[in-house]
Amino acid sequence: MILTVTPNATVDKTYRVEDFRLDRVNRPSLTYTVAGGKGINVARVYQTLGGAALSTGFLGGLNGRIVAQAMRQEGLPDAFVRISGETRLCIAVIDPNSGTQTEVNEGGPEVSARSVRKLVQCVARLLSQQTFEFVVLSGSLPPGVPAALYAELIGIARQAGVLAVLDSSGEPLRLGLEAKPFLVKPNRAEMESLIGTPVRDRADVVEAARMLQRRGVTMVAATLGAEGALLIADGKAWEAVPPKIEFASAVASGDSFLAAFLWAWRQGERPEDAANALRLATGAGAANAAVIGAGFCTRESIFALAERAQVQPYA
């Protein structure tokens, strides 16, 4: 089982609008409304693959009740801390004709210091009472939540003997890295922000990842969108190129990648066999990008596209 922590959960609305235009009325031909937030997306795909996941974070208001109800309908266990504020709404507009994706993401509710303490206590209690292979710390932090929250939770996970996985950005990512998580999954922009220099090609990605490892991170999985991904672990590097697909939406492809990687690793993968986990993760990212909806790819599509992914050692 894994524990995912999503401090800034959301009601995710995705619209498909052919020929989307600014400054006019647009009518979607397809609409999805689901429980969202990076950790929830990870839990969804992890369970699709056959694993078990428990999700926590903050939920509040009418939108929080919508998220909780949607999770129940999907069979996603909920251990969220309830707050008085309103869980945010995030909207993605997909235009298949132009191949564009436009997002409007709310910042999230104001969270009190008392609620932050409740979440920290909740995570500590869950890690002490149940057995988890990983705790996954995902996404942005809502207003009022200290940037060091992920760093604190990584320390709690280490004390409980649970491997911590970090997927965030900005100051929460920088401070979280100082706590030395087991795995970090940055994209290109996040790596550039961390190291302070441009990341132009795969050689730059590998060098940046090794800089992060020198700070104490065990593994780095760098996602590069349609260009694929690079995994740096145990002094080795692997590169993956995803198969060609008919693109639908990029929402949650990184979360799907992460969920599949962790699921494959849990099956017994070790650093010398990491290419297998990277292959399945690449298949999951591609499978998610081929459908509209965050993390609603099927197990069959993940494995089918993983077979077509190109994975090899990085020279």
C-alpha positions, -999 to 999 in steps of 0.1 A, spaced: 0 0 0 10 36 -6 0 68 12 -5 99 -10 -6 134 5 -24 161 -15 -26 193 5 -42 212 -24 -69 187 -37 -93 199 -64 -125 194 -83 -110 188 -118 -131 198 -147 -119 190 -182 -137 204 -213 -131 193 -249 -138 223 -271 -131 221 -308 -118 254 -322 -115 270 -287 -114 308 -290 -109 337 -266 -135 363 -261 -164 342 -273 -189 316 -260 -173 282 -262 -195 251 -258 -177 218 -249 -185 187 -268 -173 166 -238 -171 173 -200 -154 154 -172 -157 163 -135 -136 142 -112 -117 142 -79 -84 157 -86 -50 167 -72 -17 151 -80 -18 126 -51 -53 115 -59 -43 110 -95 -14 88 -83 -37 68 -61 -62 63 -89 -36 49 -114 -18 29 -86 -51 11 -79 -59 7 -116 -27 -14 -118 -38 -35 -89 -21 -18 -59 -37 -3 -28 -36 34 -19 -48 56 8 -51 94 2 -49 123 27 -46 161 26 -71 189 30 -108 190 19 -134 217 26 -167 232 16 -190 221 -12 -161 212 -35 -145 191 -8 -177 171 -4 -177 166 -42 -142 153 -41 -150 130 -12 -181 116 -29 -162 111 -62 -135 92 -44 -161 70 -27 -176 62 -61 -142 52 -75 -133 31 -45 -104 54 -35 -100 54 3 -101 89 20 -83 100 51 -85 137 44 -84 164 71 -116 185 68 -112 223 69 -135 253 68 -123 267 35 -135 258 0 -115 232 -19 -103 247 -52 -116 242 -87 -93 235 -117 -104 237 -153 -86 224 -183 -98 232 -219 -86 207 -245 -89 217 -282 -82 186 -303 -82 206 -335 -53 229 -325 -36 205 -301 -37 231 -273 -45 227 -236 -55 258 -216 -57 255 -178 -73 278 -151 -62 266 -117 -75 282 -85 -49 288 -57 -67 269 -30 -83 277 4 -66 294 33 -55 267 57 -51 274 94 -20 264 115 -43 242 135 -53 223 104 -17 219 93 -9 204 126 -38 180 122 -25 168 88 10 163 102 -5 143 131 -27 124 107 3 113 85 23 104 115 -5 83 129 -12 65 96 25 57 91 27 43 127 -6 22 124 -4 8 89 23 -6 66 31 15 36 58 10 9 58 47 0 45 80 11 39 102 -20 40 140 -14 24 157 -44 15 191 -58 13 227 -46 5 239 -11 -26 261 -5 -23 295 13 -14 293 49 5 260 46 43 265 54 66 257 25 85 233 48 55 209 51 69 183 27 103 184 44 86 178 78 66 149 64 97 134 48 114 134 82 83 117 97 83 91 70 120 84 76 114 78 113 86 54 104 109 35 79 88 45 49 103 57 16 93 92 7 86 104 -28 84 141 -37 67 157 -67 62 194 -62 77 227 -74 91 260 -61 100 264 -24 82 233 -12 103 212 -36 136 230 -27 130 226 10 117 190 6 150 181 -12 169 192 19 151 164 38 165 139 13 135 120 -1 140 86 -17 127 96 -51 120 130 -67 102 135 -100 109 169 -115 100 181 -150 124 203 -170 112 236 -156 114 224 -121 150 211 -126 160 245 -141 145 262 -111 164 240 -87 199 243 -103 195 278 -115 207 271 -151 190 261 -184 184 224 -190 187 222 -228 192 185 -236 194 151 -220 230 155 -210 219 186 -190 191 166 -174 215 138 -163 239 163 -149 212 182 -130 198 149 -116 233 139 -104 235 173 -87 203 164 -68 217 130 -59 247 147 -44 223 165 -21 211 132 -8 182 121 -31 185 84 -39 167 84 -73 156 111 -98 130 104 -124 130 135 -148 99 137 -170 102 156 -203 66 154 -217 64 140 -252 102 136 -253 100 109 -226 119 106 -193 153 99 -177 159 78 -146 191 82 -126 197 56 -99 225 37 -84 251 55 -104 234 46 -137 211 64 -161 183 52 -184 164 71 -210 128 63 -222 110 75 -254 72 70 -253 54 54 -282 34 76 -307 -2 81 -296 -32 101 -306 -29 129 -281 -59 138 -260 -48 155 -228 -16 160 -207 -34 164 -174 -20 139 -149 4 121 -173 33 128 -148 11 114 -120 3 83 -140 41 79 -147 49 81 -110 21 57 -100 32 31 -125 69 35 -116 62 29 -79 38 0 -86 65 -17 -108 92 -10 -81 70 -26 -55 68 -58 -76 105 -64 -68 124 -40 -90 159 -30 -79 183 -4 -93 198 -30 -118 163 -37 -131 151 -1 -130 146 0 -168 115 -22 -164 99 2 -139 108 31 -163 92 13 -192 59 7 -174 60 43 -162 65 56 -197 36 34 -209 14 49 -182 22 85 -191 14 78 -227 -18 59 -219 -30 88 -198 -21 113 -225 -43 93 -250 -75 99 -229 -94 129 -214 -95 127 -177 -68 127 -150 -55 92 -145 -84 73 -162 -62 52 -184 -67 14 -183 -44 -13 -170 -45 -29 -205 -35 3 -223 -6 10 -198 9 -24 -205 3 -23 -242 20 11 -246 48 1 -223 56 -27 -247 61 -1 -274 82 23 -253 119 25 -261 141 22 -230 179 20 -230 209 29 -209 219 65 -213 254 67 -228 
